[in-house]
Amino acid sequence: VSGRPAPMITWNKEGVDLVSRGIIDTTDSYTLLIVDKVNRYDAGKYIIEAE
């Protein structure tokens, strides 16, 4: 993900701390969210923002 200035990428899900729950990897060409050991509460809407 690129731009000038470089955008800050954030992943959000209501009621969940994704930083401790998942693995977030962001490079110049992509961003990736991996959630291990998922359960039914992990279903739903995830939001990605670039600021």
N, C-alpha and C positions, 0 to 999 in steps of 0.2 A: 504494500500500500504506500503510495508516494504522493507528494505534493509539496508546495512551498508555502508556508513552512510545513514540515512533515506532520501529517495529522496524528492525533492521539486516538488510538483504537480502544474502545471499551466494550466488553460483553456484559449484558445484564439479564437477569431473570428475577422476577418479583419474588421476594422472600428467600432468596438463595445467595450465599456468598460464593460466587463462582471462582474466585481466586483460590480459596481453600478447597473447593469441591472438585475443580477440574484443572486441566492443563491448558494454558493459553499460550499459543506460539504466534508471533507476528513478525513478518519479514517485509522486505520491500515489495514482494510480489503476492503475498497472501497472508491471511490470518486464519488460525485454526483453533477450535475449541474441542477438547476431548474430555468426556466425563466417563470415568471408569466406574464399574460396579453400579450401574444404573438401577433405579427402582421406579415404581409407577409415579412417584412424586417428581421425577425428572422430566416427565412429559409436559408439554405446553409450549408457550411462546418464549423464545430467546430473542433478545434485541442486541444488535451490533450497531455501534455509533462511531462515526469518524468526526472528530472536531479539530 
